[in-house]
Amino acid sequence: MENVDVTRMFQQVADLLELHGENQFRVRAYRNAARTLESLPTRVAELVAHDGKSLAKLPGIGKDLAGKITEIVTTGHCAVLDELLTEIPKGLLDVMAVPGLGPKRAKAIHDVLGVSTLAALERAARTGKLHTVRGIGQLIERRVIDGIAQRRQQTGRILLAEADALVAPLLDHLRGARGLVQLEVAGSLRRRRETVGDLDLLASARPGNDLAKRFVAYPDFARILARGTTRCAGELRRGLQVDLRVVRPASFGAALHYFTGSKAHNIAVRSIARAHALKINEYGVFRGSRRIAGTTEQQVFRSVGLPYIPPELREDRGEIAAARARRLPELVELGDLRGDLQMHTSATDGRSTLAEMVAAARELGREYIAITDHTRVLRVTRGLDRKGFTRQRRLIERLNERGDPPVVLWGAEVDILEDGTLDLDEATLAELDLVVAAVHTHLEMPRVAMTERVVRALRHPHVSILGHPTSRLLGKRAPIAIDVERVIAAAADTGVLLEINAQPDRLDLDDVYARAAREAGAGLVISTDAHHVGELRYLRYGVDQARRGWCEARHIANTLPLRSLRGRLRR
């Protein structure tokens, strides 16, 4: 069992406990443990195999949950989850997962209307019965209809980070194959799309290899779908299909380009090839029957007169024209980022202390970080008031006095209230090194009102960054209704930086709006929004999103040296 499997089980336990009205401390314990495991760089199976004791020392785990993790890893089951599942209609899990609902609303709908399937939920919403349930108005009813449609579109797709977690041990397993020459991930995972529908692997190998044998022996496959010398396929227990293609080394570059896609990009490249009397397929580049290129992707692009196009850009969104004009962007790299400008500590809803976050950032080579704990309006975060932020400032100053990197900036993630004002007093706002303004409440506001709310906040002289601008949660919550183009224009006008939030279930701004911000002249930052030391590694997912948005280092403010960054933050 991989970390993502244990994480998913703990999240389900938390949802079901909440559905049954269990103690919130118990619910929160499972949610915190799930978040710890989600960002853990080490496989839990390795910790269990080692001695199991180190599990209990992880933040938010403890002896009891460590025992349940061991149970899951060794048996594939969780007795608590199995018992909870027997107590509810099976379809209620799908109802809970609809964006805009969750355990509490799902329970209310079930108790009042007897709804326990997606089909019944959709009928209740479309016939106007849903908003008769207390606490669910017509706006939520409409969001449920949209959420069901969104869920259908995403059926079978998983988050990019989850796909990474699933493919890593499989790659390690296949690298032990006899005769293997090259092995790469292809498809949407290589293009770093925010969700992934299946896993495409490409290998080249010498004659007599045992790749097929090793592939079908992978223990996490629920079933094998195909087995051959050039193609194998299997379905992981998670439900995700994996395809492995095996080609000769001389064809590897052409096959990698072909199986990376996107389909629209490949069609555009093949169209250029035809104009040059060439043919491109997964076996190579051909002039007539003679193969002239295909060992590397660079050869494929060169054969049609193009420079190498990074996988993240291969969506047929102008990358061909830019390549022809020799105007492809020099995409931002993870190593370009000097710091991280949003994270939380145990002073509010984080699960690591200030000292732990600073130490972890130091290990990752960050030059500066910003501590941005929450303000008070969102009660679940246990936010700080002026006194709380002042106490935190003294702790930060003492850390900075030591002279060790990273430099710690004193910030806050401040809620944008319903009328566009900020959830913190003006004196504290003026003193902070940076202010991340964000929407967390009243998410159902109409588009015009929500846009006015956010734009008003951007005009506040002390706002430095707009955090997760559309407030979406992939697969869980649709973006708020907001005119993002107008928000981008306001940010460009006021100098407020727009965040690309690197949390795997946010990735907000998305790639399309990140590119729009870049082209409008609005500044961007990439931040982890980490609530635990393990989540500081999520920065790479924000970089993936920025690269898909055609961003270069010059477009991202936290690639700047600290002195220059301070100037940007002061607007």
C-alpha positions as CSV (number, residue, x, y, z in Angstrom):
1,M,0.0,0.0,0.0
2,E,1.3,3.4,-1.0
3,N,1.0,6.7,1.0
4,V,-1.9,7.8,-1.2
5,D,-3.8,4.6,-0.4
6,V,-3.5,5.2,3.4
7,T,-4.3,8.9,3.0
8,R,-7.4,8.1,1.0
9,M,-8.6,5.6,3.7
10,F,-8.0,8.1,6.5
11,Q,-9.9,10.8,4.6
12,Q,-12.8,8.5,4.2
13,V,-12.8,7.6,7.9
14,A,-12.8,11.3,8.7
15,D,-15.7,12.0,6.3
16,L,-17.8,9.0,7.7
17,L,-17.1,10.0,11.3
18,E,-18.3,13.5,10.6
19,L,-21.4,12.0,8.8
20,H,-22.2,10.1,12.0
21,G,-21.7,13.2,14.1
22,E,-18.7,11.9,15.9
23,N,-16.4,14.0,18.1
24,Q,-14.7,16.7,16.1
25,F,-11.4,16.0,17.7
26,R,-11.5,12.5,16.4
27,V,-12.5,13.7,12.9
28,R,-9.7,16.2,12.9
29,A,-7.1,13.6,14.1
30,Y,-7.8,11.5,11.0
31,R,-7.7,14.6,8.7
32,N,-4.4,15.8,10.2
33,A,-2.9,12.3,9.9
34,A,-4.0,12.2,6.2
35,R,-2.4,15.5,5.4
36,T,0.8,14.4,7.1
37,L,0.9,11.2,5.1
38,E,0.0,13.0,1.9
39,S,3.1,15.2,2.1
40,L,5.5,12.5,3.6
41,P,8.6,12.1,1.4
42,T,9.1,8.5,2.7
43,R,6.9,5.6,1.9
44,V,4.9,4.5,4.9
45,A,5.5,0.9,3.9
46,E,9.2,1.4,4.5
47,L,8.6,2.9,7.9
48,V,6.3,0.0,8.8
49,A,8.9,-2.5,7.6
50,H,11.7,-0.8,9.5
51,D,10.2,-0.9,13.0
52,G,6.9,1.0,13.0
53,K,8.0,3.1,16.0
54,S,9.0,6.1,13.8
55,L,5.4,6.3,12.5
56,A,4.1,7.3,15.9
57,K,6.6,10.2,16.1
58,L,5.2,11.8,12.9
59,P,3.2,15.0,13.5
60,G,-0.5,14.2,14.1
61,I,0.0,10.4,14.1
62,G,0.7,8.9,17.6
63,K,0.5,5.3,18.7
64,D,-3.1,4.6,17.9
65,L,-3.1,5.9,14.3
66,A,0.4,4.3,13.7
67,G,-1.2,1.0,14.5
68,K,-4.0,1.6,12.0
69,I,-1.4,2.6,9.4
70,T,0.4,-0.7,10.0
71,E,-2.9,-2.5,9.7
72,I,-3.6,-0.9,6.4
73,V,-0.1,-1.5,5.0
74,T,0.1,-5.2,6.1
75,T,-3.5,-6.2,5.3
76,G,-4.9,-3.7,2.8
77,H,-7.8,-3.0,5.0
78,C,-8.8,-0.7,7.9
79,A,-11.2,-2.2,10.3
80,V,-12.6,1.2,11.4
81,L,-13.3,2.1,7.8
82,D,-14.9,-1.2,7.0
83,E,-17.2,-0.9,9.9
84,L,-18.2,2.6,9.1
85,L,-18.9,1.7,5.5
86,T,-21.4,-1.0,6.6
87,E,-23.4,1.6,8.4
88,I,-24.3,3.9,5.4
89,P,-25.8,3.4,1.9
90,K,-22.9,2.9,-0.5
91,G,-23.8,5.8,-2.8
92,L,-23.7,8.3,0.1
93,L,-19.9,8.5,-0.3
94,D,-20.4,9.8,-3.9
95,V,-23.0,12.3,-2.6
96,M,-20.5,13.6,0.1
97,A,-17.9,14.1,-2.6
98,V,-20.0,16.5,-4.7
99,P,-18.5,20.0,-4.7
100,G,-20.5,22.2,-2.4
101,L,-21.7,19.4,-0.1
102,G,-19.5,17.4,2.3
103,P,-20.5,15.1,5.2
104,K,-22.8,17.4,7.1
105,R,-24.9,18.6,4.2
106,A,-25.0,15.0,2.8
107,K,-26.4,13.8,6.1
108,A,-29.0,16.5,6.2
109,I,-30.1,15.7,2.6
110,H,-30.2,12.0,3.3
111,D,-32.2,12.5,6.6
112,V,-34.8,14.8,5.0
113,L,-35.1,13.5,1.4
114,G,-33.7,10.0,1.7
115,V,-31.1,10.8,-1.0
116,S,-28.3,8.3,-1.1
117,T,-27.2,8.2,-4.7
118,L,-25.9,10.8,-7.2
119,A,-28.9,10.2,-9.5
120,A,-31.3,10.9,-6.6
121,L,-29.3,13.9,-5.6
122,E,-29.5,15.3,-9.2
123,R,-33.2,14.7,-9.4
124,A,-33.8,16.5,-6.1
125,A,-31.7,19.5,-7.2
126,R,-33.3,19.8,-10.7
127,T,-36.8,19.5,-9.3
128,G,-36.1,22.2,-6.6
129,K,-36.5,19.9,-3.7
130,L,-32.9,20.2,-2.5
131,H,-33.2,23.8,-1.4
132,T,-36.1,22.8,0.9
133,V,-33.5,21.2,3.2
134,R,-32.5,23.5,6.0
135,G,-29.1,25.2,5.3
136,I,-29.2,24.6,1.6
137,G,-30.5,27.5,-0.5
138,Q,-31.1,27.8,-4.2
139,L,-27.5,29.0,-4.8
140,I,-26.1,25.8,-3.3
141,E,-28.7,23.8,-5.2
142,R,-27.4,25.2,-8.5
143,R,-23.8,24.6,-7.4
144,V,-24.7,21.0,-6.7
145,I,-26.0,20.6,-10.3
146,D,-22.8,22.1,-11.6
147,G,-20.7,20.0,-9.2
148,I,-22.3,16.7,-10.4
149,A,-21.5,17.7,-14.0
150,Q,-17.9,18.5,-12.9
151,R,-17.6,15.3,-11.1
152,R,-18.7,13.3,-14.1
153,Q,-16.1,15.1,-16.2
154,Q,-13.4,14.1,-13.7
155,T,-14.4,10.5,-13.2
156,G,-11.4,8.4,-13.3
157,R,-9.0,11.3,-13.0
158,I,-6.7,11.9,-10.1
159,L,-4.5,14.8,-8.9
160,L,-1.1,15.3,-10.4
161,A,0.6,14.7,-7.1
162,E,-1.3,11.5,-6.5
163,A,-0.2,10.3,-10.0
164,D,3.4,11.1,-9.1
165,A,3.1,9.1,-5.9
166,L,1.6,6.1,-7.7
167,V,4.1,6.1,-10.6
168,A,7.3,6.5,-8.6
169,P,7.4,3.0,-7.0
170,L,6.4,1.4,-10.3
171,L,9.3,3.2,-12.1
172,D,11.6,1.9,-9.4
173,H,10.3,-1.6,-9.9
174,L,10.8,-1.5,-13.7
175,R,14.3,0.0,-13.5
176,G,15.4,-3.4,-12.2
177,A,14.4,-5.1,-15.5
178,R,17.1,-6.9,-17.5
179,G,18.0,-5.2,-20.8
180,L,16.4,-1.8,-20.0
181,V,18.0,1.1,-21.8
182,Q,15.6,4.0,-21.2
183,L,12.4,4.5,-19.2
184,E,10.3,7.7,-19.1
185,V,6.8,8.9,-18.2
186,A,4.7,10.2,-21.1
187,G,1.2,11.4,-21.5
188,S,-0.6,14.1,-19.5
189,L,1.6,13.3,-16.5
190,R,4.7,14.4,-18.4
191,R,2.9,17.5,-19.6
192,R,2.1,18.1,-15.9
193,R,-1.6,18.6,-16.3
194,E,-3.3,19.2,-12.9
195,T,-5.3,15.9,-13.1
196,V,-4.3,12.7,-14.8
197,G,-6.6,10.0,-16.3
198,D,-4.1,7.2,-16.8
199,L,-0.4,6.6,-16.7
200,D,1.7,6.2,-19.9
201,L,5.2,4.8,-19.7
202,L,7.7,4.4,-22.5
203,A,10.8,2.2,-22.5
204,S,13.5,1.1,-24.9
205,A,15.2,-2.2,-24.3
206,R,17.7,-4.6,-25.8
207,P,16.5,-8.0,-27.2
208,G,16.0,-10.6,-24.5
209,N,14.7,-8.1,-22.0
210,D,12.3,-9.1,-19.2
211,L,10.3,-5.9,-19.1
212,A,7.0,-7.5,-19.7
213,K,7.6,-10.2,-17.0
214,R,8.6,-7.5,-14.5
215,F,5.7,-5.3,-15.4
216,V,3.0,-7.9,-14.8
217,A,4.7,-9.0,-11.6
218,Y,4.2,-5.5,-10.0
219,P,2.3,-6.2,-6.8
220,D,0.0,-3.2,-6.9
221,F,-1.9,-4.3,-10.0
222,A,-5.4,-5.4,-9.4
223,R,-5.5,-7.0,-12.9
224,I,-3.4,-7.3,-16.0
225,L,-5.1,-6.0,-19.2
226,A,-2.5,-6.8,-21.8
227,R,0.9,-8.5,-22.0
228,G,3.2,-8.5,-25.0
229,T,6.7,-7.7,-26.1
230,T,5.8,-4.1,-27.2
231,R,2.8,-3.3,-25.0
232,C,1.7,-4.2,-21.5
233,A,-1.2,-2.7,-19.6
234,G,-2.5,-3.1,-16.1
235,E,-5.0,-1.6,-13.7
236,L,-3.8,-0.4,-10.3
237,R,-5.8,-1.1,-7.2
238,R,-6.5,2.6,-7.2
239,G,-8.4,2.1,-10.5
240,L,-5.9,3.8,-12.7
241,Q,-4.8,2.2,-15.9
242,V,-1.1,2.0,-16.8
243,D,0.2,1.4,-20.3
244,L,3.8,0.5,-21.0
245,R,5.1,0.7,-24.6
246,V,8.5,-0.8,-25.5
247,V,10.4,0.4,-28.6
248,R,13.8,0.1,-30.0
249,P,16.3,2.7,-28.8
250,A,16.5,4.2,-32.3
251,S,12.7,5.1,-32.1
252,F,12.7,6.2,-28.5
253,G,12.6,10.0,-29.2
254,A,9.8,9.7,-31.8
255,A,7.8,7.5,-29.5
256,L,8.3,9.8,-26.5
257,H,7.0,12.7,-28.6
258,Y,4.1,10.7,-29.9
259,F,2.9,9.3,-26.5
260,T,3.5,12.6,-24.6
261,G,1.0,14.4,-26.8
262,S,-1.2,16.3,-26.6
263,K,-3.1,15.0,-29.6
264,A,-3.7,18.5,-31.0
265,H,0.0,19.3,-30.7
266,N,1.0,16.1,-32.5
267,I,-1.4,16.8,-35.3
268,A,0.1,20.3,-35.7
269,V,3.6,18.9,-35.9
270,R,2.7,16.1,-38.3
271,S,1.0,18.8,-40.5
272,I,4.3,20.7,-40.7
273,A,6.1,17.4,-41.5
274,R,3.8,16.7,-44.5
275,A,4.6,20.1,-45.9
276,H,8.2,19.0,-45.8
277,A,7.4,15.7,-47.5
278,L,8.0,13.9,-44.2
279,K,6.1,11.4,-42.2
280,I,6.3,11.4,-38.3
281,N,4.9,8.5,-36.2
282,E,5.9,6.7,-33.1
283,Y,8.7,4.8,-34.9
284,G,10.6,7.8,-36.3
285,V,10.7,10.5,-38.9
286,F,10.6,9.2,-42.5
287,R,11.3,10.5,-45.9
288,G,9.6,8.0,-48.1
289,S,10.7,4.6,-46.6
290,R,13.9,5.9,-45.2
291,R,14.1,6.7,-41.5
292,I,16.0,10.0,-41.0
293,A,15.4,10.8,-37.3
294,G,13.7,9.7,-34.1
295,T,16.3,8.7,-31.6
296,T,15.7,11.8,-29.5
297,E,12.8,14.3,-29.3
298,Q,15.3,17.1,-30.4
299,Q,15.8,15.2,-33.7
300,V,12.0,15.1,-34.2
301,F,11.6,18.8,-33.8
302,R,14.7,19.6,-35.7
303,S,13.4,17.6,-38.7
304,V,10.5,20.1,-39.1
305,G,12.6,23.2,-38.5
306,L,11.6,23.7,-34.8
307,P,13.5,24.1,-31.6
308,Y,12.7,21.7,-28.8
309,I,9.3,22.5,-27.2
310,P,9.0,21.6,-23.5
311,P,6.3,19.1,-22.7
312,E,4.3,21.5,-20.6
313,L,3.7,23.7,-23.6
314,R,2.5,21.0,-26.0
315,E,-1.2,21.8,-25.9
316,D,-1.5,23.5,-29.4
317,R,-2.0,26.9,-27.7
318,G,0.5,28.8,-29.8
319,E,3.7,26.9,-29.0
320,I,4.2,26.0,-32.7
321,A,4.0,29.6,-33.9
322,A,6.3,30.7,-31.0
323,A,8.8,28.0,-31.8
324,R,8.8,29.0,-35.5
325,A,9.4,32.6,-34.5
326,R,12.1,31.5,-32.0
327,R,10.1,33.1,-29.2
328,L,9.5,30.2,-26.9
329,P,9.7,31.3,-23.3
330,E,12.6,30.2,-21.1
331,L,10.4,28.5,-18.6
332,V,10.9,29.0,-14.9
333,E,12.7,26.2,-13.0
334,L,12.2,25.1,-9.4
335,G,15.8,26.1,-8.8
336,D,15.0,29.7,-9.8
337,L,12.8,30.2,-6.7
338,R,14.5,31.7,-3.7
339,G,11.7,31.6,-1.3
340,D,8.1,30.6,-0.3
341,L,5.6,33.3,0.5
342,Q,2.7,31.5,2.2
343,M,2.8,29.0,5.0
344,H,1.1,28.3,8.3
345,T,2.2,27.1,11.7
346,S,0.7,25.5,14.8
347,A,-0.1,29.0,16.0
348,T,-3.3,28.6,13.8
349,D,-4.2,25.7,11.7
350,G,-0.7,24.4,10.8
351,R,0.7,21.2,12.2
352,S,4.3,22.2,12.6
353,T,5.8,24.9,14.8
354,L,7.4,28.0,13.6
355,A,10.9,26.6,14.4
356,E,10.1,23.4,12.6
357,M,8.9,25.2,9.4
358,V,12.1,27.4,9.4
359,A,14.4,24.4,9.9
360,A,12.7,22.5,7.1
361,A,12.9,25.5,4.7
362,R,16.6,25.8,5.6
363,E,17.1,22.1,4.6
364,L,15.4,22.8,1.2
365,G,17.8,25.8,0.6
366,R,15.2,28.6,0.8
367,E,16.7,32.0,1.2
368,Y,13.6,33.5,2.6
369,I,10.1,32.4,3.7
370,A,7.0,34.2,4.9
371,I,4.9,33.0,7.8
372,T,1.3,33.9,7.0
373,D,-0.9,32.5,9.7
374,H,-4.7,33.2,9.5
375,T,-6.8,35.9,10.9
376,R,-9.9,35.2,13.0
377,V,-13.0,35.3,10.9
378,L,-12.6,31.7,9.8
379,R,-13.0,30.0,13.2
380,V,-11.8,26.6,12.1
381,T,-8.3,28.0,11.6
382,R,-8.1,29.4,15.2
383,G,-6.7,32.6,13.7
384,L,-4.7,35.4,15.4
385,D,-5.6,38.9,16.4
386,R,-3.2,41.8,16.8
387,K,-1.9,40.5,20.1
388,G,-1.3,37.1,18.6
389,F,0.5,38.5,15.5
390,T,2.6,40.7,17.8
391,R,3.7,37.7,19.8
392,Q,4.6,35.9,16.6
393,R,6.6,38.9,15.4
394,R,8.9,38.7,18.5
395,L,9.5,35.0,17.8
396,I,10.4,35.7,14.2
397,E,12.7,38.6,15.2
398,R,14.6,36.3,17.5
399,L,15.0,33.7,14.8
400,N,16.3,36.3,12.3
401,E,18.7,37.7,14.9
402,R,20.7,34.4,14.7
403,G,21.6,35.2,11.1
404,D,20.9,31.7,9.8
405,P,19.0,31.3,6.6
406,P,16.2,31.6,5.7
407,V,15.2,35.2,6.5
408,V,11.7,34.9,7.9
409,L,9.2,37.5,6.8
410,W,6.3,38.4,9.1
411,G,3.1,38.1,7.3
412,A,-0.6,37.1,7.5
413,E,-3.2,35.4,5.4
414,V,-6.0,37.9,5.9
415,D,-9.6,37.1,5.0
416,I,-11.4,39.3,2.5
417,L,-14.7,40.0,4.2
418,E,-18.0,40.0,2.4
419,D,-17.8,43.8,1.7
420,G,-14.2,43.7,0.5
421,T,-12.7,45.0,3.7
422,L,-9.9,43.0,5.5
423,D,-10.2,40.9,8.7
424,L,-7.4,42.7,10.6
425,D,-6.9,46.1,12.1
426,E,-5.1,48.8,10.0
427,A,-2.2,49.2,12.4
428,T,-1.2,45.6,12.2
429,L,-1.7,45.5,8.4
430,A,0.7,48.5,8.1
431,E,3.4,46.8,10.2
432,L,3.4,43.4,8.5
433,D,6.1,42.6,5.9
434,L,3.5,41.2,3.6
435,V,-0.3,40.6,3.5
436,V,-1.8,37.7,1.6
437,A,-5.5,38.5,1.1
438,A,-7.8,35.6,0.3
439,V,-11.4,34.6,0.1
440,H,-12.5,31.7,2.5
441,T,-16.1,32.6,3.4
442,H,-19.4,33.5,1.5
443,L,-18.1,31.5,-1.5
444,E,-21.6,31.5,-3.0
445,M,-21.7,35.2,-3.8
446,P,-22.9,36.2,-7.3
447,R,-20.2,36.9,-9.9
448,V,-20.5,40.7,-9.9
449,A,-20.6,41.1,-6.1
450,M,-17.7,38.6,-5.7
451,T,-15.6,40.5,-8.3
452,E,-16.3,43.8,-6.6
453,R,-15.4,42.3,-3.2
454,V,-12.0,41.1,-4.4
455,V,-11.1,44.1,-6.5
456,R,-11.8,46.4,-3.5
457,A,-9.4,44.3,-1.4
458,L,-6.7,44.6,-4.1
459,R,-7.0,48.4,-3.9
460,H,-6.1,48.3,-0.2
461,P,-2.6,49.8,0.1
462,H,-1.2,47.1,2.4
463,V,-2.3,44.0,0.3
464,S,0.8,42.4,-1.2
465,I,-0.6,39.1,-2.7
466,L,-4.0,37.7,-3.6
467,G,-3.9,34.1,-2.4
468,H,-5.5,31.2,-4.3
469,P,-7.6,33.7,-6.5
470,T,-10.5,31.4,-7.5
471,S,-10.7,29.4,-4.2
472,R,-11.2,26.2,-6.0
473,L,-10.4,22.7,-4.7
474,L,-9.9,20.2,-7.5
475,G,-12.6,17.5,-7.5
476,K,-14.1,19.0,-4.3
477,R,-15.2,22.6,-4.9
478,A,-15.7,24.6,-8.1
479,P,-14.1,28.0,-8.5
480,I,-16.0,30.9,-7.1
481,A,-18.0,32.9,-9.6
482,I,-15.6,35.8,-10.3
483,D,-14.4,37.8,-13.3
484,V,-10.8,36.6,-13.3
485,E,-9.8,38.8,-16.2
486,R,-11.0,41.9,-14.3
487,V,-9.1,40.7,-11.2
488,I,-6.0,40.3,-13.3
489,A,-6.4,43.8,-14.7
490,A,-6.8,45.2,-11.2
491,A,-3.8,43.3,-9.9
492,A,-1.7,44.7,-12.8
493,D,-2.9,48.2,-12.1
494,T,-2.4,48.1,-8.3
495,G,0.8,46.0,-8.3
496,V,-0.7,43.3,-6.2
497,L,0.9,39.9,-6.9
498,L,-1.3,37.0,-7.9
499,E,-0.5,33.7,-6.2
500,I,-0.1,30.3,-8.0
501,N,-1.0,28.2,-5.0
502,A,1.0,24.9,-5.1
503,Q,-1.3,22.8,-3.0
504,P,-2.0,19.8,-5.2
505,D,-5.8,20.2,-4.8
506,R,-5.7,23.9,-5.5
507,L,-3.1,24.8,-8.2
508,D,-4.8,28.1,-8.3
509,L,-4.3,30.2,-10.5
510,D,-4.7,27.6,-13.2
511,D,-2.4,27.5,-16.2
512,V,-4.7,29.5,-18.5
513,Y,-5.1,32.3,-16.1
514,A,-1.5,32.2,-15.1
515,R,-0.6,32.9,-18.8
516,A,-3.3,35.6,-18.9
517,A,-1.7,37.3,-15.9
518,R,1.7,37.1,-17.4
519,E,0.5,38.7,-20.7
520,A,-1.4,41.4,-18.8
521,G,1.7,42.4,-16.9
522,A,0.4,41.2,-13.5
523,G,3.1,39.9,-11.2
524,L,2.9,36.3,-9.9
525,V,4.3,34.4,-6.9
526,I,4.5,30.6,-6.4
527,S,3.7,29.6,-2.8
528,T,3.1,26.2,-1.1
529,D,0.5,27.3,1.4
530,A,2.1,24.6,3.5
531,H,0.5,23.6,6.8
532,H,3.2,21.0,7.6
533,V,6.9,20.7,7.0
534,G,6.3,18.0,4.4
535,E,4.2,20.3,2.3
536,L,7.1,22.7,1.7
537,R,8.1,20.3,-1.1
538,Y,4.9,21.1,-3.0
539,L,6.6,24.2,-4.5
540,R,7.4,22.0,-7.6
541,Y,3.7,21.7,-8.4
542,G,3.3,25.5,-8.5
543,V,6.3,25.6,-10.8
544,D,4.6,23.0,-13.1
545,Q,1.5,25.2,-13.2
546,A,3.6,28.3,-14.0
547,R,5.5,26.5,-16.8
548,R,2.2,25.4,-18.3
549,G,1.2,29.1,-18.1
550,W,4.4,30.1,-20.2
551,C,5.9,31.8,-17.2
552,E,9.6,32.7,-17.0
553,A,11.6,33.5,-13.9
554,R,11.1,37.2,-14.5
555,H,7.4,36.8,-14.1
556,I,7.6,35.2,-10.7
557,A,8.4,37.6,-7.8
558,N,9.9,35.0,-5.5
559,T,12.7,34.4,-7.9
560,L,14.0,37.9,-6.9
561,P,16.7,38.5,-4.2
562,L,15.2,39.5,-0.9
563,R,16.0,43.2,-1.2
564,S,14.2,43.4,-4.6
565,L,11.3,41.4,-3.4
566,R,10.8,43.7,-0.4
567,G,10.4,46.5,-2.9
568,R,7.7,44.6,-4.8
569,L,5.8,43.8,-1.7
570,R,5.8,47.4,-0.6
571,R,4.1,48.3,-4.0
